[in-house]
Amino acid sequence: MTQNDILTTAKKLGAEIDGDFRDLLVEAIYDDAARIADRAVTRTGEKPRFDMDHALDRLVTSRIWGFLIMLLLLSVVLWVTIAGANIPSNLLATLLLNTIHQFLKDVAANIGIPWWLNGLVIDGMYLSTAWVVSVMLPPMAIFFPLFTLLEDFGYLPRVAFNLDNVFRKAGAHGKQALSMSMGFGCNAAGVIATRIIDSPRERLIAIITNNFAICNGRWPTQILIASLFIGTLVPSYLAGLVSATAVVGVAVLGVLMTFAVSWVLSRTVLRGEVSTFSLELPPYRPPRIWQTLYTSLIDRTIHVLWRAIVFAMPVGAIVWLIANIHLGNVSIAEYLINFLNPLGILMGLNGIILVGFIASIPANEPLIPTILMLTVLVTGMSDVGAGAGVIFEPKTETELLSIFSVGGWTLLTAVNLMLFSLLHNPCSTTIYTIYKETDSRKWTAIATLLPVALGFTLTFLVAQVWRLIAGLI
């Protein structure tokens, strides 16, 4: 057989294969069209077919039920996260803050490490890091998988569909609903989630306002303060409900602030037309459990936790140093507290709380332990805590309340602490993430300082109105 014969035979075979492929492709298209028509078209005399996707969509995208289901699911996810994280958080705290910490102290004493190095590394850097791990890891390990399961199931695009009109009226993008929801777990993750927004202007709005979603580092503070000061205002059988309502109220205030600030930004420094987008509602599908666990635990939880640890270690060192370095007979921490106390009182807080917030810039989790430690340091309480600069956890709520009482706390202090915990600067992990995502010092500064300005303003107004009403009464 010559070369020309071989080429001719190959072309004939290729043509036959191409023809068969075209026939198979056309047949597959017709089969697919027939299946779609069979689902969507009801023929004369036939009863309408039940379609699960359509039935669910009529429910979850309803103008009435859609929002109720959305709030219910978010509440359930948050409740499962908060309730489910309590036991592992306590176990981790016992292991890291008690067992391992004491072991490290014993080892340091046996090998003769100088007291200042012992305190700086073990009581400062290690304890701060241990607090962050024990408080952040369990909630994130629960929240992120649950959030990813809703994403895989196909529900989150329905959330964006429901909130699109509200965000459009605020001058923002409908997909901001998704990044805001992610921010309830971690603001840094919420900032990263804004990548789904194509418009640079609307993505900036989403980044700047993401801090108004209470992250898991602030939930424990909200719950603790509401339980101690607001829940105790009513009979014990109503305490849990009233405390939860107060926390949800603060969270809803954060959502309202998101809409309000988005509206202002879209009409001032970030003017522009609201972009439109085609939102495809994907079919509902069973979540992929193992892929979900990998994505949420490795790509999200561990990634965010590592960033928090990197920033938490220096703050532990700083807190220990300012509590143990003295100028004369007064520690640096006490100088800072006395300097900030007038401003704190105007805000319905005090200098100790403001220093606690400053010290918690690397991570929100150690806020309450830092405030407790500074309160004991300044008031000179005996038999409480483990020394200057050493973060500790009170054994009972009674001991906790007694420390707050000695520190001069009132109901106004508690309410404004909850408000300022909502409206203050992002943690350093989130600030760093904002800078990496925007590549702009200007927008990073705006995203950092805007919540602080709002927090100062709101707490000042609440304090003045509170005192005015108290004076009239």
Disulfide bonds with the S-S distance in Angstrom:
none
